[in-house]
Amino acid sequence: MKRILAFFLLSITLLSGISYGEQGKKDVYVIPIKGEINRGTYDFLNTTVNNIVTKSPEAIIFEIDTYGGNISEAEKIKNLILDLKVPTISFVNKKAISAGVLIAISAEKVVMAESSNIGSSSTIPNDEKVLSMWRSFLRDVAQLRGRNAKVIEAMADKDIVIEGVSEEGKLLNLTGKEALKLGVADYISSDYKDILSHFNIAYNNIVQVEESLQVKFSKFISNYQISILLLTFGFIGMILEIFIPGFGIGGIISIISFGLFFAGNIMAGNSQWTSLIVFIIGLILLVIEAISPGFGLPGISGIILIIAGIILAIGSVKQALESLSISIILTTIITILLIRRGYSFKSFDKIVLNTNLNKEGGYISSGDKKEYLGKEGIAISELRPSGIVEINGERLDAISEGVFIPKNANIKVVKVEGSKIIVRRL
């Protein structure tokens, strides 16, 4: 009887343990890392990861699809992943390019989809100092995670040659199967359940996290093409506001465009509020120049500060100059088209002068003196060589051919040059 009772109690204990184990399983969270890597990406990941960690997840999958971005933000994301105490998996769904390589290899496991690729991890600027630092980041993480450091460094440095793998002068880029073969990836799959099963991770549910609206907005606004468009509209608005008296549609367009440009780049982590302050000071100096006669120091300083503010906002001198050049060219073309079309639009009457001053309308140029050529008259004053003559009862300014002509002498108009009447003594 005692044996039966003991067996019964043992069975209940085992069953309770199994039941508790099932209930004790936590969720696996899938966090997207998509688009440009910037401060908005890091802020989103930092907030999301810290919130998930409090729920004691079984694992975190970072689903990666990026062409790269800001390397300083990529380093912060790398540190964030390395510091996690839960199993981490990088799932390269489509691509992990440039800064995406560092993020991908930071997780404990790397999984590649069959049609995905990883590599081409060059830096901008690509000088020796920046490249050396970037290679050290990649090498350190590769060694820490037990991956092929030389292969990963070849993704960043085109001078690294690996026989049968990378060529001189070309950055290494690997497909999923190549990454698996060379020890960069651990598995190839496109299914969350299959991935978790392969790594023997038991779980309750798979929870997919969505990017916040702020992250999506900052990525969209700080996009290279969108930045050029915003700069172009901002400049066009400024030009319209200069041509049209008073504050109107041009000023509104300019403020909104430049506001979105700076907000997007600040949110994306490309710049600080300093860039906006420098830009505003430049605008103030231009306004001072506009209400002052001539063009001097305030105008020149304003232009320099506006350009400096835009360069600081974008964060890269090369990219900023490219964006500025394209936007200025587009602004010039659009402005010319608007002025030409101004004859057809009433709203542009303040920009385009439509009034013609011609002879038919009773207007005569002040320089038209041809009618006096060959006419005779009298010198009202001495001509030394300039003076006043009278022709047909009309007093006119005249110049002698170079000789002195006394008062009351008879004269004749021998030449007319624009508004100048040249006379000779008879």
Secondary structure, DSSP 8 states (H G I E B T S, - for coil): -HHHHHHHHHHHHHHHHHHHHHHH---EEEEEEES-BSHHHHHHHHHHHHHHHTT--SEEEEEEEE--B-HHHHHHHHHHHHT--S-EEEEEEEEEETHHHHHHHHSSEEEE-TT-EEE----SS--HHHHHHHHHHHHHHHHHTT--HHHHHHTT-TT--BTTTB-TTS--EEEHHHHHHTTS-SEE-S-HHHHHHHTT---S-EEE----HHHHHHHHHTSHHHHHHHHHHHHHHHHHHHHSSSS-HHHHHHHHHHHHHHHHHHHTTS--HHHHHHHHHHHHHHHHHHTSSS--HHHHHHHHHHHHHHHHHHS-HHHHHHHHHHHHHHHHHHHHHHHHGGGT-GGGTTTS------GGGT---TT--GGGTT-EEEESS-BSSEEEEEETTEEEEEEESSS-B-TT-EEEEEEEETTEEEEEE-
